[in-house]
């Protein structure tokens, strides 16, 4: 039985471990933190539960073509999903747009607010309706399909290619009203992503295939961890990996920060890509493609994440709210024109009855916070300043909230880096821009045998379902190389 050492107990690492165990490998996962999940985690603060990750998970219901992943990894039987009828509420001044998950209701709402934009609104709604029937194969990744996959999805290909190569900003250019363009951009407010990254989630939401996991992100993660250990796998926590051991151009094991050496037949990195390539492997196994990606990185923007436990019941309100500020403010030396919050009153795990947890997340600059972190006093003062500004803006939207706050927690990009190892605190790795969407980095490195990479640093986009799929794909690839049948059976 071959021994596999997996670095990182995030979603990709746990998924890789589960499929490795199912296919007769002896695997062990080594995790730097004291709990699994990486970014996909939650934690307690007094009587409140805080969570910086999952707002929805695409593919979470039986109608989805990727639901098999949820069944195979033990999520379907252990995690319940909540499906909202209102995805977001977006406000500009007196205008308020409710983004319904039902595309027919959303179409009606848009026509009510912006009747002069009927032609473009109906075009948007028709595209989403068309993609309701888009069912990518479970083993496929958006943007990269095998010839067999392409044949199955041939009717969608002309539209798929067009949306893949059109930025969200350019796609929204068909709307003439500036407020409407701004509101629609706030549904998925990341610049230079393909328009497909708007259409696909809206289609999933309409089909009730994008649910929120009850119990939070860590509860979701624990379901996969539970299966992994039931399959005989072992996770070694608080063991940061310093080096991947190489002999005769072959990976033969790993070395921990404390100098422990663990031998292995195969090593799989499911952790931060830069740490793996440039530190654990010393930058010795590079391709021009890899060097280019890391020299001029296009990363998901790092964020400040602020959680608050409040003595206020927000039940019944739309869970995700975005609003344009009366006038811009500067947060951590960066101009901010929009703000928002997410509440968790649909999940009783987060707060006692009558109370709520709300979270606000703001794009920020990693270098700014990294520089401040050298002086802990200045760093903490800046965090308090950011908190004060955000509370001030929330007070305008939710009068009285300032006095109802009982506990707060602030995570900066440096916090994300410290706890997850993610380079520059980028929570989902490579940003799937129009130029990068569908691009994959090599899962193997040149002139290095028995070493593989998986997870969000091997493809732009990130996201929990795709990381689950990457674990499946890498083990299926191993089985193919060893000329053995792949199975997703737990028996």
Secondary structure as UniProt FT lines:
FT   STRAND          3..7
FT   HELIX           11..22
FT   TURN            23..24
FT   STRAND          26..30
FT   TURN            38..39
FT   STRAND          42..45
FT   TURN            46..47
FT   STRAND          48..51
FT   STRAND          57..58
FT   TURN            62..63
FT   TURN            65..66
FT   HELIX           67..72
FT   TURN            73..74
FT   TURN            76..78
FT   STRAND          81..82
FT   STRAND          86..92
FT   TURN            93..94
FT   STRAND          95..100
FT   HELIX           103..113
FT   HELIX           115..117
FT   HELIX           118..131
FT   TURN            132..133
FT   TURN            138..139
FT   TURN            142..143
FT   HELIX           147..152
FT   HELIX           154..164
FT   HELIX           168..171
FT   HELIX           172..174
FT   HELIX           178..185
FT   HELIX           186..188
FT   TURN            191..192
FT   STRAND          193..194
FT   HELIX           196..206
FT   TURN            207..208
FT   STRAND          210..213
FT   TURN            214..215
FT   HELIX           217..230
FT   TURN            231..232
FT   STRAND          234..236
FT   STRAND          241..247
FT   TURN            248..249
FT   STRAND          250..256
FT   TURN            257..258
FT   STRAND          261..263
FT   STRAND          266..269
FT   HELIX           273..274
FT   HELIX           275..280
FT   TURN            282..283
FT   HELIX           288..295
FT   STRAND          303..310
FT   TURN            315..316
FT   STRAND          320..331
FT   TURN            332..333
FT   STRAND          334..343
FT   TURN            345..346
FT   TURN            348..349
FT   TURN            353..354
FT   STRAND          356..363
FT   HELIX           366..372
FT   TURN            373..374
FT   HELIX           376..397
FT   TURN            399..400
FT   HELIX           401..404
FT   STRAND          405..411
FT   HELIX           413..420
FT   HELIX           423..425
FT   TURN            427..428
FT   TURN            434..438
FT   TURN            446..447
FT   STRAND          451..453
FT   TURN            456..457
FT   TURN            460..461
FT   HELIX           464..481
FT   TURN            482..483
//
